Amino acid sequence: MKLEDVKKIAVIGSGAMGNGIAQVCAMAGLKAVMVDIKQEFVDKGMATVNKSLDFLVSKGKLTAEKKAEVMGNLSTSLSNAEAVKDAQVIIEAVPEIMSLKKTVCAEISAAAPADALIASNTSTMSISEIATAGKNPERILGMHFFNPAPVMKGVEVIYAKQTTDANVDLLCELTKKIGKVPIKVLKDSPGFIVNRIGAPNQALISAILDDGKLKTDSIDTIMKAMAGMPMGPFELADYVGIDVFYHTLKYYSETLSPEFKPGKVLQNLLDSKKLGMKTGQGIYTWEGGKAKIDASEQSKDIGPMDFLAIQINEAVRVFKEKIAASAADIDLGMVHCMRAFAGPFTLGAGMEPSQLADTLNKLHTRFGLKIFKPEPEIVDGSFKTMK
Ligand SMILES: NC(=O)c1ccc[n+]([C@@H]2O[C@H](COP(=O)([O-])OP(=O)(O)OC[C@H]3O[C@@H](n4cnc5c(N)ncnc54)[C@H](O)[C@@H]3O)[C@@H](O)[C@H]2O)c1
């Protein structure tokens, strides 16, 4: 199949991610059918797209005519088999439950044309395992959008064990056609590229909470002031949801290293249903969508250098494990999927290796976690030659 043969996309699941993905495809002039298990769910998906397009029209970013054209490209269905039978690309965005992903994969791969690409938008699950349930696994792969899909530019395109180069390349071409930046992920490994690089910083957040001596307010305040982050890391954990944050760490503890195990404070917050913004209480108290943070002090202890050193160290591991094709791809992923102003290799190029190694060694000693230990390429500075 060639890019010009791709005319219709089927998006399975019209929830938070599915409707955004369908919108992006329809805006690129493709026919997009959104599927769900109940009429009210597809209706809600369509209403969300409609609202999102109205917003673009109100901002002068879309004409009313173009909006009508986009809406005309969209349709809905309550049958996966029916929706995929004439689709060239199928993007699965059903909930993160392995048994469900496998059932859906079996169903759609049996009903779709034999060469239709079948992409999963999973954030954490093994795509190779999902693919074991499907027919023609050489066309099954990952297509990881970031939330909100219409806004975030980066999309990770992920090889499963049996995916062919031609199919990955075709999905990368399609990703460009829908206005996104594809980041090739060569290995179906936990957290792929972008979330994996953020994983040890999540462990640091948990370790700081358990340490109990450091004021999260002052760390968030310095991160916003010095690193230009719209939210500090603790505020962000509350915003995303303590349950989501906890389960991500738990998943990494089972797949990457036991050191990622969520700590006592996170466990207590989860058990007492203090889940952050959505419950009004988490690490912080939330009111009117805002966390109550005491911004009077900036941390003189933990700050941007610590979070950055950890990120660069993990990027080196991702490079060495050959999960990404190049250091440039890792940087591209962090910029377009995380809205970082520059990637870890670009930022690391201007830094003293000894300063990075010292920072990491101190964190390792202080929190007793080996995941913070500097890689040899950080210590000798050779990470700067990684291309
Ligand atoms: N929410 C995020 O921030 C985010 C970001 C990146 C990736 N993801 C991934 O995207 C996927 C979907 O996440 P979400 O947040 O959109 O979930 P969601 O719960 O908002 O939406 C999932 C939708 O799938 C529907 N569904 C369930 N079973 C189905 C079936 N058999 N056939 C068709 N539809 C079915 C549900 O009714 C629901 O509407 C997950 O794999 C998640 O890990 C989520």
The ligand as a Tripos MOL2 file, in Angstrom:
@<TRIPOS>MOLECULE
LIG
   44    48     1     0     0
SMALL
NO_CHARGES

@<TRIPOS>ATOM
      1 N1         -5.6550    9.8280   27.9860 N.am      1 LIG1
      2 C1         -4.3820   10.0440   27.7070 C.2       1 LIG1
      3 O1         -3.7470   11.0150   28.1790 O.2       1 LIG1
      4 C2         -3.6590    9.1070   26.7830 C.ar      1 LIG1
      5 C3         -2.5050    9.5560   26.1160 C.ar      1 LIG1
      6 C4         -1.8610    8.6980   25.2000 C.ar      1 LIG1
      7 C5         -2.3810    7.4260   24.9900 C.ar      1 LIG1
      8 N2         -3.4980    7.0030   25.6830 N.ar      1 LIG1
      9 C6         -3.9910    5.6510   25.4020 C.3       1 LIG1
     10 O2         -5.1030    5.7390   24.5340 O.3       1 LIG1
     11 C7         -6.0070    4.6650   24.7950 C.3       1 LIG1
     12 C8         -7.3970    5.2290   25.0620 C.3       1 LIG1
     13 O3         -7.3070    6.1040   26.1710 O.3       1 LIG1
     14 P1         -8.4510    7.2010   26.4750 P.3       1 LIG1
     15 O4         -7.8840    8.0810   27.5270 O.co2     1 LIG1
     16 O5         -8.9470    7.7780   25.1840 O.co2     1 LIG1
     17 O6         -9.5840    6.2530   27.0970 O.3       1 LIG1
     18 P2        -11.1430    6.5700   27.2590 P.3       1 LIG1
     19 O7        -11.6100    5.6850   28.3460 O.co2     1 LIG1
     20 O8        -11.3910    8.0380   27.3250 O.co2     1 LIG1
     21 O9        -11.7670    6.0530   25.8550 O.3       1 LIG1
     22 C9        -11.8250    4.7150   25.4630 C.3       1 LIG1
     23 C10       -13.1010    4.4830   24.6840 C.3       1 LIG1
     24 O10       -13.0740    3.1590   24.1330 O.3       1 LIG1
     25 C11       -14.4070    2.6420   24.1780 C.3       1 LIG1
     26 N3        -14.4130    1.1850   24.0520 N.ar      1 LIG1
     27 C12       -14.3120    0.2510   25.0440 C.ar      1 LIG1
     28 N4        -14.3750   -0.9820   24.5140 N.ar      1 LIG1
     29 C13       -14.5210   -0.8450   23.1770 C.ar      1 LIG1
     30 C14       -14.6560   -1.7580   22.1040 C.ar      1 LIG1
     31 N5        -14.6550   -3.0790   22.2980 N.pl3     1 LIG1
     32 N6        -14.8040   -1.2670   20.8540 N.ar      1 LIG1
     33 C15       -14.8240    0.0750   20.6360 C.ar      1 LIG1
     34 N7        -14.6860    0.9940   21.6240 N.ar      1 LIG1
     35 C16       -14.5490    0.5440   22.8770 C.ar      1 LIG1
     36 C17       -14.9280    3.1560   25.5160 C.3       1 LIG1
     37 O11       -16.3380    3.0810   25.5800 O.3       1 LIG1
     38 C18       -14.3620    4.5700   25.5570 C.3       1 LIG1
     39 O12       -15.2630    5.5110   24.9920 O.3       1 LIG1
     40 C19        -5.4050    3.8800   25.9470 C.3       1 LIG1
     41 O13        -4.6680    2.8090   25.4350 O.3       1 LIG1
     42 C20        -4.4920    4.8870   26.6210 C.3       1 LIG1
     43 O14        -3.4040    4.2880   27.2820 O.3       1 LIG1
     44 C21        -4.1530    7.8220   26.5410 C.ar      1 LIG1
@<TRIPOS>BOND
     1     1     2 1
     2     2     3 2
     3     2     4 1
     4     4     5 ar
     5     4    44 ar
     6     5     6 ar
     7     6     7 ar
     8     7     8 ar
     9     8     9 1
    10     8    44 ar
    11     9    10 1
    12     9    42 1
    13    10    11 1
    14    11    12 1
    15    11    40 1
    16    12    13 1
    17    13    14 1
    18    14    15 2
    19    14    16 1
    20    14    17 1
    21    17    18 1
    22    18    19 2
    23    18    20 1
    24    18    21 1
    25    21    22 1
    26    22    23 1
    27    23    24 1
    28    23    38 1
    29    24    25 1
    30    25    26 1
    31    25    36 1
    32    26    27 ar
    33    26    35 ar
    34    27    28 ar
    35    28    29 ar
    36    29    30 ar
    37    29    35 ar
    38    30    31 1
    39    30    32 ar
    40    32    33 ar
    41    33    34 ar
    42    34    35 ar
    43    36    37 1
    44    36    38 1
    45    38    39 1
    46    40    41 1
    47    40    42 1
    48    42    43 1
@<TRIPOS>SUBSTRUCTURE
     1 LIG1         1 GROUP 0 **** ****
